[in-house]
Amino acid sequence: MRQNRFLVLAATGAVLALTAACGADSTADNGAGSRQGLKTVAMQLPDAKVRAGWPKRDVASGLAQGMRLPLEKYMLGYPDVVDVENAKDVVKTTCMKRLGFSFTPRLMGSQPAVSYNEMNMERRYGITDPAKAAAHGFAVAQDTDGPSQADQEAELAREDQESSAEGWDKAMNETCIPEANQKVGVLFAEDPVGDLAGQSLEATRSQPVVQRALSSWSSCMAGRGHQVKSLNDAEGRFAQPSRTGVRPEKAEVSLATDDVACKSTTGLVSTWYTAETAYQNKLITSHKQQLEAAKVHDALLLKKARAVLASVSTAR
């Protein structure tokens, strides 16, 4: 489930780094990162056109179309995560400028993430969309119009030069990251929702009704000439993040399309989804206080983040 989080939060080719420094809250403020101070920062935040390309809350097609599990109501969506991370970068940029350093972050959200939230519903039970299987095999259908290799290398070189100034690391790690944590907050300092979602997937996998569906799926695949024992066995033969956007081989398309067809024939996705829905409802009942506390934490996080972003947008 931790891996699913990075699938949600990562734009193509750039995984969000959650460092130990980012995970430590600070109450230090020094009075210099005020709302007024943030107005001096000019950043090109994701606009409506960019946001339109982000993953949507509901799965639009395939066997998982319209499916939403109970724990999702406690999860942050990708737009929320983008707002929090970008707001923290605004604070860090202002802070570093105040201390005499340059910090020009590559703001999050310029390229779409893989899924809307940690549940990764479209791929929770493996590949589920026949059209995407036929077009992309097991690879994620992703926007490939990102920076060229040369542009990425130039950006890394610029970042290295920027952070090479004497005292830069100390200023960032000891002052500006704590200041951003204090003014906005920390994403996933604890993640009871994600932990319970991971527990749910594994616990229901072993339920007899799901095991029978998985066995039927495996038999269906064998009947189509594919000897695969598990969903991971099927996808693991071809699915590699680095191959996103590359035209898949015929063998991959054949395996992927048969995978989805057998899930449809055996009802694997709907069976597992039904089992998980019931299991998650029980988890919500038994962990209600913890989940509600997490929801309050996230609401405050978003309120602070959007206040910061609003102060930036008024300056542009």
C-alpha positions in Angstrom: 0.0 0.0 0.0 2.9 2.3 0.6 3.9 1.7 -3.0 0.4 2.6 -4.1 0.8 6.0 -2.4 3.8 6.8 -4.6 1.8 5.8 -7.7 -0.8 8.3 -6.7 1.5 11.1 -5.7 4.2 10.8 -8.3 4.1 12.5 -11.6 5.8 10.7 -14.5 9.5 10.3 -13.8 9.5 12.3 -10.6 8.7 10.5 -7.3 7.7 12.6 -4.3 10.5 12.4 -1.7 9.2 12.3 1.8 12.4 12.9 3.8 12.9 12.6 7.5 13.3 16.4 7.7 9.9 16.9 6.1 8.3 14.6 8.6 9.3 16.6 11.7 6.9 19.3 12.7 8.4 22.5 14.0 6.7 25.2 16.1 9.4 27.8 15.2 8.1 30.7 13.2 10.3 33.7 13.7 7.5 35.9 12.4 9.0 36.3 8.9 6.9 33.8 6.8 3.7 35.9 7.3 0.9 36.0 4.8 2.2 39.4 3.7 5.6 37.9 3.1 4.2 35.2 0.9 2.7 37.8 -1.5 6.2 38.6 -2.7 6.5 35.1 -4.2 5.5 34.6 -7.8 4.9 31.0 -8.9 3.1 29.5 -11.8 0.7 27.2 -10.0 -1.3 24.5 -11.9 -4.2 26.2 -13.8 -7.6 24.9 -14.8 -6.2 23.4 -18.0 -3.5 21.5 -16.2 -5.9 20.3 -13.5 -8.3 19.0 -16.2 -5.7 16.4 -17.1 -5.4 15.0 -13.6 -7.0 11.6 -12.6 -10.6 11.8 -11.7 -12.2 10.5 -8.5 -14.2 7.8 -10.2 -13.0 5.1 -12.6 -14.6 6.0 -15.9 -14.4 2.7 -17.8 -13.6 -1.0 -17.5 -14.5 -3.6 -14.9 -13.9 -1.2 -12.0 -16.1 1.5 -13.5 -17.9 3.5 -10.8 -16.4 1.4 -8.0 -15.5 3.3 -4.8 -14.5 1.6 -1.6 -15.7 2.9 1.8 -12.3 4.0 3.1 -11.9 6.4 0.2 -14.0 9.0 1.9 -11.1 9.4 4.4 -8.4 9.6 1.8 -6.8 12.7 0.3 -7.2 13.0 -3.4 -4.4 13.9 -5.8 -5.5 17.6 -6.1 -5.3 17.9 -2.3 -1.8 16.4 -2.2 -0.7 18.8 -5.0 -2.0 21.8 -3.1 -0.3 20.8 0.1 3.1 20.1 -1.5 3.0 23.3 -3.6 1.9 25.4 -0.6 4.9 24.0 1.4 7.2 24.9 -1.5 5.8 28.5 -1.5 6.7 28.8 2.2 10.1 27.3 1.6 10.8 29.6 -1.3 9.9 32.7 0.7 11.9 31.4 3.7 15.0 30.8 1.6 14.7 34.2 -0.1 14.6 35.8 3.3 17.8 34.0 4.3 19.5 35.1 1.1 19.3 31.8 -0.9 17.6 30.8 -4.1 15.1 28.0 -4.2 13.2 27.3 -7.4 11.2 24.1 -6.9 9.6 22.2 -9.7 6.0 22.5 -8.6 3.9 19.4 -8.4 1.0 18.7 -10.7 2.6 19.6 -14.1 2.0 16.0 -15.3 -0.8 13.8 -14.2 -0.4 11.1 -11.6 -1.4 7.5 -12.1 -4.5 7.5 -9.9 -6.7 9.8 -7.8 -5.8 8.4 -4.4 -4.1 5.6 -2.5 -6.8 3.1 -3.3 -5.8 3.1 -7.0 -9.2 1.6 -7.8 -8.7 1.1 -11.5 -5.7 -1.2 -10.8 -6.5 -2.4 -7.3 -7.3 -5.9 -8.6 -4.8 -5.7 -11.5 -5.6 -4.4 -15.0 -9.3 -4.0 -15.5 -9.9 -1.9 -18.7 -10.0 -3.9 -21.9 -9.5 -0.9 -24.2 -6.4 0.2 -22.2 -5.1 -3.4 -22.2 -5.4 -3.6 -26.0 -3.7 -0.2 -26.4 -1.0 -0.3 -23.7 -0.7 -3.8 -22.5 0.0 -3.7 -18.8 1.7 -0.3 -18.9 -0.1 2.7 -17.4 -1.7 4.9 -20.1 0.1 8.1 -19.2 0.9 11.4 -20.7 4.3 11.2 -22.2 4.7 14.8 -23.3 7.0 15.6 -20.4 10.4 17.2 -20.4 13.0 15.7 -22.8 16.0 13.9 -21.4 18.1 17.0 -22.1 15.7 19.3 -20.4 15.6 17.0 -17.3 19.4 16.9 -17.1 19.6 20.7 -17.5 17.0 21.0 -14.7 19.0 18.7 -12.4 22.2 20.6 -13.1 20.4 23.9 -12.2 19.1 22.4 -9.0 22.6 21.1 -8.1 24.1 24.5 -8.7 21.4 26.3 -6.7 21.8 24.0 -3.7 25.6 24.1 -3.8 25.8 27.6 -2.1 27.5 27.5 1.3 24.9 27.2 4.1 22.1 26.3 1.7 21.4 22.8 3.1 21.5 24.1 6.7 19.1 26.9 5.9 16.7 24.5 4.1 16.8 21.6 6.6 17.0 23.5 9.9 14.8 26.6 9.1 12.7 26.4 6.0 11.4 22.8 6.0 10.4 23.1 9.7 8.8 26.5 8.8 6.8 24.9 6.0 5.7 22.0 8.3 4.6 24.5 10.9 2.7 26.8 8.5 1.1 24.1 6.4 1.6 20.7 8.0 2.9 17.2 7.2 1.4 14.8 4.7 1.2 11.2 5.8 3.1 11.7 9.1 0.8 8.9 10.1 -1.5 7.2 7.6 -4.1 5.0 9.3 -6.3 5.1 6.2 -3.7 3.8 3.9 -2.6 1.2 6.5 -6.2 -0.1 6.8 -6.7 -0.1 3.1 -3.6 -2.3 2.7 -4.8 -4.6 5.5 -8.2 -4.8 3.7 -6.7 -5.9 0.4 -4.5 -8.6 1.9 -7.2 -9.9 4.3 -9.9 -10.3 1.6 -7.4 -11.9 -0.8 -7.4 -14.9 1.5 -11.2 -15.1 1.9 -12.6 -18.3 0.3 -14.9 -16.5 -2.1 -12.0 -14.4 -3.5 -9.7 -17.4 -3.6 -12.3 -19.3 -5.6 -12.6 -16.4 -8.0 -8.8 -16.2 -8.3 -8.6 -19.9 -9.0 -11.3 -19.6 -11.7 -9.4 -16.7 -13.3 -6.1 -18.7 -13.3 -8.0 -21.7 -15.0 -9.5 -19.3 -17.6 -6.0 -17.9 -18.3 -4.7 -21.5 -18.7 -7.5 -22.2 -21.2 -6.2 -19.2 -23.2 -2.7 -20.6 -23.2 -1.2 -18.5 -20.3 0.2 -20.4 -17.3 -0.1 -17.8 -14.5 -0.6 -18.5 -10.8 -1.4 -14.9 -9.6 -2.3 -11.4 -10.8 1.2 -10.3 -10.0 2.6 -13.2 -12.0 0.7 -11.9 -15.1 1.5 -8.2 -14.8 5.1 -8.8 -13.5 6.1 -10.4 -16.8 5.8 -7.1 -18.7 4.8 -4.2 -16.5 7.7 -1.8 -16.0 7.3 1.9 -15.2 10.1 2.8 -17.5 8.2 1.3 -20.4 5.2 3.7 -20.1 4.3 5.1 -23.5 6.2 2.5 -25.4 4.2 0.4 -27.9 3.7 -3.0 -26.2 4.7 -6.3 -27.8 2.0 -8.5 -29.2 2.6 -11.1 -26.4 2.0 -8.4 -23.8 -1.2 -7.2 -25.4 -2.4 -10.8 -25.7 -1.7 -11.6 -22.0 -3.2 -8.3 -20.8 -6.4 -8.5 -22.9 -6.9 -12.1 -21.8 -6.3 -11.1 -18.2 -9.2 -8.6 -18.4 -11.4 -11.0 -20.3 -10.9 -13.7 -17.7 -11.6 -11.3 -14.9 -14.9 -10.4 -16.6 -15.8 -14.1 -17.3 -15.2 -15.2 -13.7 -16.5 -12.0 -12.0 -13.2 -11.7 -10.1 -13.3 -7.9 -9.8 -16.9 -7.6 -8.6 -16.4 -10.5 -6.2 -13.3 -9.0 -4.6 -14.9 -5.5 -4.5 -17.9 -6.9 -2.7 -15.7 -8.7 -0.2 -13.6 -5.6 0.4 -16.6 -3.3 0.7 -17.9 -5.4 3.6 -14.5 -5.7 5.2 -13.8 -2.0 5.0 -17.2 -1.1 6.5 -16.2 -3.2 9.5 -12.8 -1.5 9.7 -14.5 1.9 9.7 -16.7 0.9 12.6 -13.8 -0.5 14.7 -11.5 2.4 13.9 -14.0 5.3 13.7 -12.3 7.6 16.2 -8.9 7.2 14.6 -10.3 7.8 11.1 -12.3 10.8 12.1 -9.2 12.3 13.8 -7.2 11.8 10.5 -10.0 13.5 8.6 -9.9 16.5 10.9 -6.1 16.7 10.5 -6.4 16.6 6.7 -9.1 19.3 6.7 -6.9 21.6 8.7 -3.9 20.8 6.4 -5.9 21.7 3.3 -7.2 24.9 4.9 -3.7 26.1 5.7 -2.4 25.1 2.3 -5.1 26.8 0.3 -4.7 30.0 2.3 -1.0 30.0 1.4 -1.8 29.4 -2.3 -4.5 32.1 -2.3 -1.9 34.6 -1.1 0.3 33.7 -4.0 -2.4 33.9 -6.6 -3.3 37.5 -5.6 0.3 38.6 -6.4 0.1 37.4 -10.0 
